Amino acid sequence: MSPFVFAPDAGVTLDVQGSDARFPVNRVFCLGRNYPWGDAQDAVRQAPMFFMKPASAVLQAGGELAYPPLTREFCHEIELVVAIGTGGGDIPESSALEHVWGYAAGLDLTRRDLQMAAKAAGQPWEAAKAFDGSAPIGAVVPVSRIGHPDRGAVWLQVNGVERQRSSLEQQIWSVSEIISRLSQSIALRPGDLIMTGTPPGVAALEPGDVISAGIDGIGELSVRVGARR
């Protein structure tokens, strides 16, 4: 007899580039601002601000992405994704990269109108960020294959037209700094993902749009936006 009151979810996993193995997803942490956007906030290096998405928000890139309900401003954000392989709390910057299993390119999709309303009211961002399918992510590339990339183009196109372009070296907070800061607040666990912020160029998507995005040296992903519900 099963000890569970109902069958537990099988869990979320991601492809591993060049392997039949799967990367099991635990939690998803996101960094709110990590590139210069050319506004007043760029004048001072502000402390990193983190929020979360559930593991169920992760979608293996490819195929069709549902246009989410309750929004008319569904926006794209291309981001470097850090896949944690070894957990720990209060991780020093000097050893933070030892906790990284691999990297991927991913999208932090946002219901921007809900986010702006939440900001104005001083409310949490969950409704804007944590919906189903809000984190399409490409295959995870092991550190053993690519090391720890700290440079390379970060880009996104919609229907073949470029909307976002920057480079990893433009990030305000390095991966080692992000891991160290986050681990001071909560102990990291194997399988955690950290989405490290998006460059400027964020804009709205429409049903039928095809998103192509990637990070040079890490990987690319593509998804098509489905119809409004």
N, C-alpha and C positions, 0 to 999 in steps of 0.2 A: 504494500500500500504506500502510495506516495506521501511524503511528509508535508507536501505543499497543498494549500487550499485550492490552487489552480496551477497549471503548468507555467513555470517561470519563462520569461522571455529568453530566447536563445542568445541574445547579446548582439552587439554591433561590431563588425570587423571591417578592416580595410585591406585592399590588395597590397602586397609587398612587391615592388618592382623586381622582375627577374627571378621570382620564386613562386612556388605553389603555397607557401606559408601565408598565414593571415595575421594581421596586427589587430589584437583585441582592444577595442576602445573602452576606456573607463569613464573619465569625465572630460568636459571640454571647457577650457578657460580661454577668455578672449581679452586682448589688450585694447583699450578704447582709443588711444591716440599714440601713434608711433612714427609718423612722418610729418615733415613740415607741410602745412597747408596754406602758407602765405597769409596768415592772419595774426591777430594780437597774441594768441596763445603760443605762437612760435617764439616770442621774445624771451620766454623763461622756460627752462627745462622743468616741466611739472612732474610730480610723482606719478608713476604709472597707475592707471585706473583699470581694474579688472572687473569683468562680469562673466557669467556662465551661460552655456547652452547645455541641455541634456544630451546624453549620448544618442538618444533617439533622433536628435536633429541632424546627425551625421548621415550623409547620403553618398554612396559610392558614385563618383563622377561618371557621366555618360548617360545617354538616354534622355528622358523628359523629366522636367522639374515642374511640380504643380505650382501654379500661381496661388499664393496664399489668400485666405479670406481676410476681411476687415481692413483692407488697405487699397489705396489708389496710387501709392508711391512705393513700389517694390524695387529696392535698389541693390546693386551689385557692389562687392568689395573683395578684391583679390588680396590674399594674404599668404605669408609664409607660415606653415604649420610645423610646430616642433612636436615630435612624438617621444614621450618619456618612456625610458626602458627600465630605469632604476629609481625608486622612490626615495624620499627623505624630506626632513624639515630643516629649516635654518641652514640651507645649503650655501656655502661661501661661493662668491663669484669665481674664485680661482679653480674650483673643482666642478662648477655647474655643468660644463659640457660633458663631463663623464656620465651624467644622468640621461643624456640624449641617445635614443636608439636610432632615430632617423628623422627625415624631413619630408614634407610634401607641399604641394600647392593646393590651396583651398579657397573657398568663397564664404565670406561671412555675409549672408544675405539678410537684408533688413527691411522691415516695414517702416520706412523713414518717417511717414506722417505720424505714426504712433510713437516713434522715438522722440520727435520734436514736441509732441504734446506732453509726453512724460517728462522731458527735460523742463518744459515751461512750468509744470506743476510740481517739480521736485519729486517725482515718483520713479520707481524702478523701471528698468528697460525690458523686463522679461517678455512682455507682450510684443515688443518690437523685434526681439532677437531670438527668442527660444521656441519658435514655431517649427512644425514638422518640415524636414527637408531644408532647414536654413543653413546647413553647413555641408555642401557638396565638397568632397575632398578626393584628390587624385591618389595614385599609388604612393605608398611610403617608400622612400629610398633609404636604405641602411647607411649609417655613418661609416660602416666598414667599406662602403663603395665610394662615397663622395666626401668623406670628412665632414667638416663644419663650414659650409659656404658662408662667406661674409661679404660677397659681392656678386653681382649678376643682375640683369634686368628683371623687373617685376612688371607685368603688363596684362592688359585685358582688352579684348575687342568684343563688340556686339554687332552681329551681322557683318563682320569683316571691317568695321570702322573702329579704330583705336579710341578708347576712352580713358584708360589709365596707363601710365608708364612712369616708373621710377627705378630705383635700384636698391639692393639690400644695404649698400653702404650709406644710404640716406636715412636708415632707421635711427630714431632718437635713442632708443634703448637697445643694447645688444642682446643677443639670446642669453648669454651668461648672466647679464644683469636682470633680465626678465625672470629667469628661473630662480635666481637668488631672492629677488624681491617677493615673488609669489610664494616661495617656500617659507618665508618669514611669517606669512599669514595662515598658511594651511600646508600640511605635509603632503607632498606629491606622491603619487602612486604609479606603478607601472601601468601603462595603457592610457595615461592622461595625455591629452592633446592641448597645446597652447597655440592659439591663433594670434599672431603678433602685430596686428594693425595693418591698415590699408593706406596707400598713397591717395592724393587728391584725384578728382575725376569721377567720383561716385555719381551715378545718375540712375534714373528710373528705367525699368524694364517693361516691355509690353508682351502680351501673349504672342507666341511665335518667334520671339527673338532667340537667336543662337549666341550663347556666350562661349568664347574661346579665350583661355587665359593660361598663364604659366609663369614660371620663374626659371630663368636660364640656369642650366646645370642641375636642376632638380626635377622638373617635370611640367606637363601641361594637362589641362582638363577641358572638357567641352560638355555643355548641357543645353537643352532647348527648353524654353519656358512654355508651359502648357496653358490651357484656357483658364479664364477666371471662373471661380466656383460661384 
